[in-house]
Amino acid sequence: MHLTDQRKSSLTWLIASVPVIMLAMFVVPYTLLREVDAWYGSALFWTVMTVAVIAVNVMVSAGWDDEYETQPERGQL
């Protein structure tokens, strides 16, 4: 795998953001949004955070094609 240091650093930050987002998905609705009884409370927050996690996954997996092109075919050393 031949990733530049900058790409490795950005991938590390992206991957590390997922557990932070997931923690926020539990903490924020039960603390900051506790008093909001409308549809735009927890449901909207969870929807936006889910889209954020999907976006992070898309960004992380976007470079996977490049890695497979540099690997030898099966059966070759």
Backbone torsions as a table, in degrees:
resi	resn	phi	psi	omega
1	MET	NA	123.4	-176.6
2	HIS	-115.5	78.7	177.8
3	LEU	-102.7	142.6	176.8
4	THR	-71.8	160.7	-179.7
5	ASP	-62.0	-36.8	-179.9
6	GLN	-66.3	-41.9	178.9
7	ARG	-66.2	-40.5	177.3
8	LYS	-60.9	-42.6	-180.0
9	SER	-64.3	-44.1	-179.6
10	SER	-67.9	-37.8	176.7
11	LEU	-64.6	-38.7	178.2
12	THR	-61.7	-44.5	179.4
13	TRP	-66.6	-39.2	178.6
14	LEU	-64.4	-46.1	-179.6
15	ILE	-65.9	-37.3	178.9
16	ALA	-69.6	-22.2	-179.9
17	SER	-73.1	-23.9	-178.1
18	VAL	-62.7	-50.1	177.5
19	PRO	-62.7	-32.0	177.8
20	VAL	-66.0	-44.3	177.4
21	ILE	-62.7	-42.3	180.0
22	MET	-63.9	-40.0	176.5
23	LEU	-63.4	-41.6	177.8
24	ALA	-63.0	-33.2	179.0
25	MET	-65.2	-23.3	175.6
26	PHE	-91.8	-42.5	-171.9
27	VAL	-76.5	-48.4	-172.1
28	VAL	-61.5	-48.3	-178.6
29	PRO	-62.4	-31.6	-177.4
30	TYR	-91.1	-2.9	177.5
31	THR	-121.1	-70.4	-174.9
32	LEU	-72.0	-33.2	-177.1
33	LEU	-102.6	16.5	-176.4
34	ARG	-60.9	-36.8	-175.9
35	GLU	-87.4	-5.9	-178.0
36	VAL	-87.9	116.4	-178.1
37	ASP	-105.7	9.3	-178.4
38	ALA	-96.3	172.2	-178.2
39	TRP	-63.8	-25.1	-176.9
40	TYR	-84.5	13.4	177.2
41	GLY	-85.0	-115.3	-175.1
42	SER	-62.6	-40.0	-176.9
43	ALA	-62.0	-44.9	178.7
44	LEU	-67.1	-40.7	178.4
45	PHE	-61.1	-46.4	179.8
46	TRP	-63.5	-37.4	178.5
47	THR	-64.2	-46.4	-179.9
48	VAL	-64.1	-42.3	-179.8
49	MET	-68.2	-34.7	176.4
50	THR	-64.9	-42.6	176.4
51	VAL	-62.4	-36.9	178.0
52	ALA	-63.7	-43.0	179.0
53	VAL	-65.8	-40.2	177.4
54	ILE	-62.8	-41.3	178.2
55	ALA	-62.8	-40.9	177.6
56	VAL	-62.7	-43.1	179.1
57	ASN	-62.9	-38.6	178.0
58	VAL	-64.4	-43.6	-179.3
59	MET	-65.9	-39.5	-179.7
60	VAL	-68.0	-41.7	-175.7
61	SER	-86.1	-2.5	-178.1
62	ALA	-62.8	-32.5	-177.2
63	GLY	-92.9	7.9	-176.6
64	TRP	-67.2	-30.6	178.2
65	ASP	-61.4	-38.6	-179.5
66	ASP	-62.3	-37.1	-178.4
67	GLU	-67.7	-38.9	-177.4
68	TYR	-71.6	-27.8	179.8
69	GLU	-69.0	-27.8	-176.6
70	THR	-88.1	-10.5	-178.5
71	GLN	-85.6	145.8	177.9
72	PRO	-68.7	156.1	177.9
73	GLU	-68.2	161.6	179.9
74	ARG	-61.6	140.3	179.2
75	GLY	89.0	-9.5	178.0
76	GLN	-105.1	145.8	178.2
77	LEU	-104.2	NA	NA
